[in-house]
Amino acid sequence: MDRHEIEGHEVIEGEAKATGNGAHVLVPKDWRGADVKVVRTSEPTE
C-alpha cells in the first residue's frame, strides 16, 4: 500500500456503491461545489 499525505478540512468514511457502469460515494450535501479527493483504502470485493 502506498502512503499519501493530503491536507484538508474534513474526512468521512464510506463505501463506493455500484451505479451504472461505475460507482459513487455519497458526501454531505454542504460539500456541493467543493474540491474533493477520494482515496481507495482497501481492495475491492465483488
Secondary structure, DSSP 8 states (H G I E B T S, - for coil): --------S-------EEETTEEE----GGGTTS-------S----
